[in-house]
Amino acid sequence: MKRFLLCLCMMFVTLTAFGQDATESPASDDAANAAGALAALGCGIIPCILGLAIQIALAVWVYKDATKRGMENAVLLTVVTALTGLIGLLIYLLMRPKTPNVQP
């Protein structure tokens, strides 16, 4: 997946470089600027935002589930999950009790 994203990014950079011409037309400058902006948006900002949203969602879910199960170290497990991502989630899933601690 990393190679695909790297190739996609390089493709956008190459297309942007070849899409520019030597004429001094304002329309061609606008088109080149728009192509560069789209390449930066697609290859840089959107994957970062999605990754951050997934990290936050995992941390929130771990905290809610750990407090529902009555675990004393819910905050620690949340921090570990927020810092390590899927590895922290795997650690939490191995540590958590099988049934929730429901008290009436």
WOMOGI-V946030 format. One record per residue. N is the residue number from 1. RES is the residue in three letters. SS is DSSP state (@ for helix, = for strand, . for the rest). Layout:
BEGIN
n = [N | N]
res = [RES | RES]
ss = [SS | SS]
END
This chain:
BEGIN
n = [1 | 2 | 3 | 4 | 5 | 6 | 7 | 8 | 9 | 10 | 11 | 12 | 13 | 14 | 15 | 16 | 17 | 18 | 19 | 20 | 21 | 22 | 23 | 24 | 25 | 26 | 27 | 28 | 29 | 30 | 31 | 32 | 33 | 34 | 35 | 36 | 37 | 38 | 39 | 40 | 41 | 42 | 43 | 44 | 45 | 46 | 47 | 48 | 49 | 50 | 51 | 52 | 53 | 54 | 55 | 56 | 57 | 58 | 59 | 60 | 61 | 62 | 63 | 64 | 65 | 66 | 67 | 68 | 69 | 70 | 71 | 72 | 73 | 74 | 75 | 76 | 77 | 78 | 79 | 80 | 81 | 82 | 83 | 84 | 85 | 86 | 87 | 88 | 89 | 90 | 91 | 92 | 93 | 94 | 95 | 96 | 97 | 98 | 99 | 100 | 101 | 102 | 103 | 104]
res = [MET | LYS | ARG | PHE | LEU | LEU | CYS | LEU | CYS | MET | MET | PHE | VAL | THR | LEU | THR | ALA | PHE | GLY | GLN | ASP | ALA | THR | GLU | SER | PRO | ALA | SER | ASP | ASP | ALA | ALA | ASN | ALA | ALA | GLY | ALA | LEU | ALA | ALA | LEU | GLY | CYS | GLY | ILE | ILE | PRO | CYS | ILE | LEU | GLY | LEU | ALA | ILE | GLN | ILE | ALA | LEU | ALA | VAL | TRP | VAL | TYR | LYS | ASP | ALA | THR | LYS | ARG | GLY | MET | GLU | ASN | ALA | VAL | LEU | LEU | THR | VAL | VAL | THR | ALA | LEU | THR | GLY | LEU | ILE | GLY | LEU | LEU | ILE | TYR | LEU | LEU | MET | ARG | PRO | LYS | THR | PRO | ASN | VAL | GLN | PRO]
ss = [. | @ | @ | @ | @ | @ | @ | @ | @ | @ | @ | @ | @ | @ | @ | @ | @ | @ | . | . | . | . | . | . | . | @ | @ | @ | @ | @ | @ | @ | @ | @ | @ | @ | @ | @ | @ | @ | @ | @ | @ | @ | @ | @ | @ | @ | @ | @ | @ | @ | @ | @ | @ | @ | @ | @ | @ | @ | @ | @ | @ | @ | @ | @ | @ | @ | . | . | . | . | . | @ | @ | @ | @ | @ | @ | @ | @ | @ | @ | @ | . | @ | @ | @ | @ | @ | @ | @ | @ | @ | @ | . | . | . | . | . | . | . | . | .]
END
